[in-house]
Amino acid sequence: MGNAWVAVLLLAVAGFLVGGVFSTWKNSKGLAVALGVAAGLAIAGAVLWLR
């Protein structure tokens, strides 16, 4: 578990991306969807990193 900080960093990035989804949803739905996909990938990467 010495590299758990990488998973924490990925989850933090995912949190910022989800915040971006909420803030851009009304103005640019395409960008919001792209940010959502990136957030999903960051969360998946964090989960897989901890396995």
N, C-alpha and C positions, 0 to 999 in steps of 0.2 A: 504494500500500500504506500510505498514511498513516492510513487508517481500519481497519487490521487489529486494533487494540485492541478494536474492537466485537466482532469474531469471537472473540477471546480471552475477552472478558467473557461472551459467550454460551456458550462451551465451559465456562467456570468455573461458570456457573449450571446447565448441564446436569450437570456433575459433582455438584453439591450435590443436584440432583433425583434422580439415580441413587442416591446415598447414602440419600436419603429412601425410595426404593423398597425398598432392602434392609432398612432399619430398620422399615418399616411393613408388610412383606409378611405376617408372622405374625398381626398384630392386625387389619389392615384391608386386605383385598385390593382393594376398590374404590378406596380412596385411593391405594394403591400403583400401580394401573393408571393412574389419573389423573396421578400424578407421572411415570410412565413415558412417557405420551403427551406431557406437557409437556417432558420431557427430549428426546424425539425431535424435537419442534418446535424446541427450542433448538439442537440439533445441526444440523438441516436449515437453520435460519436462519443459523448460522455458516458452513456450507458455501456457501450461496447468497451470503452477504455477500462471501466471498472470490473469487467468480467475476467 
